[in-house]
């Protein structure tokens, strides 16, 4: 037998900027990112419809920005507006529209797709950019808390297929990320709050001091304190970037995915609710379930469990959804949400590997989940959510 083994490494480097008013002509970040010593860079802009509606002057501002910096960049096609949320990931025709725009604009591998929107739009545009010519440069401009503090700074792109989240996708680092805090001001309360859950997740698996900070800022975050949110977004982004760089598995070849703590249930709940739940809300429920399970299984001290649950409640995100039921399995059938474990394992490959907690900032992996304890966890989070509803009703009256 004759074998030649190839082995090489590729250095990955990309900047993540934090700014405001990225498309003000005086803000040179995007201009300087794409500028070369040769002809102006060719650019296609993909814009989230929800962002376009929330910022009526944005399309004109982008055009003015490109005109002002015409020595560095050329807007080669009309701005492509696509649906936001999971709608853009559920229908592959939207990716085809982006690919068509890239093709018609004659972009090459030294050209740019600038994607502006929530995480779903960045996922779809990133998938299109990663597959056109095997990689057109992507500049992400995330416009939600969740995208700025988590998904946009990572290396994954994807769309949904066969009823499964992110079934089709790529690992392709962006050329750059531009976090523009000014976009956060128009978010709904739901999107503002639910984005914090990815920061909580990062704190739970990486940084107990950051968890302390989140506890101390919970009321400010609930009341839409912009400065507090900017601090949280930046620190969460730092933790996500640090994990990607130092985990030894940035493209997830193994079976463990620490950054997906709480996500096995979240992905299933998004599917079960037909995406009525925001991703961040589903993650909050997933964190509540896995944290409660960690406590019931004897791993997580009660004091830490209570701190985590209290923070989720204080932030104002749900920890239960009616689709979870009452924690009882239908006769002769597995509980619907527990089917998410099998789908999670299929997505990762290898053995089922779920991250749990021994303490705040002390994660560990398990390879099996006790159904009885998970069903009991569902009952407990349902009871806590019900108690919160009663307290809120009393305050309102």
N, C-alpha and C positions, 0 to 999 in steps of 0.2 A: 504493500500500500504506500502510495506517495501522497504526502500532505504538505501543503504550504499554508501556514497560519498567518493571517494578516492581523496587525495590531497597531492602531494609531489613535491619537487623541485630538480633539478639536477644541480650541479655546473659544469660549463664548463670553462676550462682553457686550453689555448694553446699559445705557443710562436710564435712570428713572428721575424725572424732574418733578418738582413741586412748585407750583406757580399760581397766578390768577390772570384772567383775561389773556389766555394764550393767543387769541386771534386779534388782539389789539396790535396795530401796525408797529407800535413801539416795543412790543415783546418779540425779541429776535430768536427765541428758542427754536421754534420749528424751522424758521428760515435758515438758521445756522446748522441745524441738523442735516438738512438736505443739500446744502450748498456744496458745490465742487468748483474746481478751477476750470472746468470745461463749460459746456452749455448748461442752461437751466435744467434742473431735474424735472422729469415728467411726473405728475402727481394726479392720482385719482382719489377723490374724497368720498367716503361712504358715511352717511349720517343717519342716526337713529331718528325715526319719525317723531317719537315722543320728545326728544331733545329739540328737534326743529320747531315743534309746536310750543314748547315751553320757552323758547328763546327766539321770538319771531324775527329778530334782526340778524340771526346767526348766519344764514346763507349769504346775505349781502356782505357781512363782515368777513367771511372766509374769502369771498371774491375780492374784496378790497385788499385783504392781507396779501393774497397771491399777486395782485396787480402791483402793490407797493413794493413787493420783493421779487419783481419779475426777473431781476438779474440772477436770482438763485433758484426759482421754482416756476413751473408752468402748469396751471390747472388745465389739463388736457381734455376734460369732458365735463358736462354739467354735473353738479353734485348729485350723487345717487342716494335717494332717500329710501330707506328700508324699514319694515316694521321692527319695533323693539320687543323685548321679552322673548319668551320661548317660541313665539310665532315665527320669528326669523330662522330659528333652528329646526323647526318641525317641518318646514316646507323647503325642499332642496331647490326649488325654482329661484329662491332668493339668492342662494349661492351662485346659481347659474347666471343670474343678472349681474352679480359682481364680477364673475369671470368674463362675461361678455363685455362689460365696461373696461376691464383690464385689456382685453384683446383689441377692442375698437380704438382704445387710446394708444395702442402699440407700446405698452409698457415693456421694459426689459428688466433684467435682474438688478439693474442699478437704478431703477425707478422706484416709486413709492406709492403704496396705498396708505392713506391717512384715514383711520377708522375712528369715528367720534360717536360714543354712545355707551349704553350699559354693557354689562358683561356678555349678554347673548349676542349683541351686534358685533362686539369685538371678536367673539368666538367664530361667528360665521364669516366675517370679513377676513379674519386671520387664517381660516381654513382655505378660503379662496386664494389669498395671497401666497400661502405656503405651497399650494399645488400648481399655480400658474407658473410656467417655466421652472418648476421645482423650487420656486422661491423668489417672489418679489418682496422687496423690503417693506416692512410693516411698521408704521408709527401708530401706536395706540393712544387715543385721548379719551380715557374713561370718564364717565359723567355721573356715576353713582358711588356711594360710599363703598358698596361691596366690590365694585370693579377696581376702585382706587386702592383699597386696602388689601386686596387679595388677588382676584383672577387676572387683572390686567398686567400685574408685575410678573406673572409666571410664564411658562414656556408651552402652554397647551392651547390648542384650538380644536373646535369640534362642533358637530351638529348632531341632532337626534335622529334615530332611525329604528324601525322595528319595535317601536314603543319603548325604547331604551335611551337614557340620557347619554349624550356624547358617544354614541356607538361608532360614528365615523369621525375621524379626526387625525391630528398630527401633533408631534412635538416639534415646534419651530419657534425659537426665541424671537421676540420682536427686535426691530432695529433700535427702537427707543420707546419709552413711555412718558407721556406728558400729563401729569395729574394737575388739572386745573380746578382749584377749589371753588371758583365762582359758579361752576355748574351745580354744586350741591345745594345752593340756596333755593332752587325751585323743586327739589324732590318732595314727594308726598311724605307725610309722617311715617307711613309704613316703610317706605324705601330708606328713609333716613335711619330709622331704628334697626331695621333688619340687617342693614349692612354691617352693624357693629358685631353681629354674631361671629363673623369670620375673625374679627380681632379677638373676641373672647376665646375662640378655638385656638388661635395662635398662642395666646397667653397660657392657656391650659396645658399645652404640650411643649412650650418653649421657655416661658418667662413668668415666674410667679410674681415678680415685681411689677410687671406690666398688668397682671391681674389686679394687684393692689391699686394701681392707678385707675383702672377701669371702675373698680368699686368706688373710689373717691370721686370720680367724675360722672357717675351714673345719672345723678339728677341733672347736671349740666347737659349731658348728652340727650336726655329725655326732653329737655326744654330747648333743644336746637341751638346750643352754644357753639358758634362756628369755630372759635379758637380751640375749644376742647376737642371738637371733631377733627380738626386739622392735626392736632397732636396724636390722636388715636390712629388716624389714617396713616400718618408717617411711620409710627412705631410698628404698626401691624405690617406695613409694606416691608420694613426693615427685617422683621422676623421671617416673613415669607421668603424674601430674597436670600437671607442667610441660610435658611433650611435648604433651599434649592441648591445653593453653592456648596454646602458642607455635608449634605446627607450621604453623599457617595452614590446616589441613585436619582439624578435629576430627571431622567426619562422613564423612571418607574419600571425598570426591568424586573424588580423583585416583587414579592407579594405583600409587602407592608407599605402603606401610604399614610404616614403620620398626618399630613396636611388634610386628609379626609376623615379626621376624627368626627364622628357624628353623622357622616355623610351617607352611610349605607341606608339608613332609614330615611334620610332627607331626600335622596334621589327617588326612592320608592313612593314617598308621600307626594312629591311633585307630580309623579305619574298618576297616582290614585286620585288626586284632587284636580286632575287636568290643568295643573299649573295655576289653580286658584291661589295656592300658597306661593309667595315669593320664595326664591331660593334661600335667602337669609332666614326667613321664617321657618322653612323646613329644616334648615340647619340648626336653628334654636331648639326645635323639637327633638332632633336627632341627638344633640348634645345633652338635653334633659334626660332622654332615655338611656344613653350610654353612661352618663354620670350616675343616674339612679341605679342602673344595673351594677356598676362598679361598686357602689355602696352596699347593695344587697348581697353581692357575691363576697363581701368581706375584704375587699381591696382598698376602698376609699373611706377614710374616717368620716364620721357623720358631720363633724364641724366643717370639713371641706365641702362635702356634698351640699350642706345648707348654704354655704357661701355662694356656691355656683348657682344653685337654684334661685337664691335671692337676687343675684345679679341679673339673671335672665328676666326675672319678673320686674326688677327695677328699671331695666332698659325699656320695657314695654313691649317685648316680643312674646308671641304665643309659645307655650310649652306643650300644647296638646291640640289635636285636631279631631273632629268627629270621626274621620276615617279610621282612626286608631281603634275605635270601638271601646268596649269596657274591659279589655284585657282578657277576654275569653275567646278560645278558638272555636270557629264554627264546627259543628259535628261532622267528623270525617274529613275535615280540610285543615290545612295549615292556616294560621292567621295571615291575612293578606300582606301586612307589612313585613312579616318575617320572610316572605318570599324574596324580599330585597336582599337578604343575605346571600342567596344563591346567585342573584344577578350581580351583586358586588364581587363575589368570588370569580364569576365568569369574566367580568370586566378586567380584573387584575391577573387572573390565571394563577396557577399554583394552588397551595392550600388556602382555605379561608383564613384570612388574617384581619382581625379587628383590633383597633387600638382602644384600650381602656385606661383608667387612671388609678394610681396608687396614692396620689396627692396632686395638688395644684403644681404643675410643672414637672410631674413625675409620671409620664406615660409608659405603657408597656403593651406588648402584643399578646393576644390569645388566639387560639386556632379553633375554638368551638364556643358556642353560645348556648346556655341553658334556656330552653324555651319557657320553663315555668317562671324563672326569674325575670325574663324579659316581659312576659305577660303581666307579672306583678308590677314591674316598672311602669307599664302602661296604666295600670289602675292608680298608681301613686301620682303620676303626673296629671292624670285626669282629675283627681281629687284636689291637687294644688291649684290647678287652673279654675276649677269650680269655686274654690274658696276665694281666689282672687276676683272672680266675677261678682261674687256676693259683696266683697269689700268695696269694689268699684261702684256697684249699684247704690250702696249706702252712702258713699261720698257724694255721688251725683244727686241724691235726694236731699 
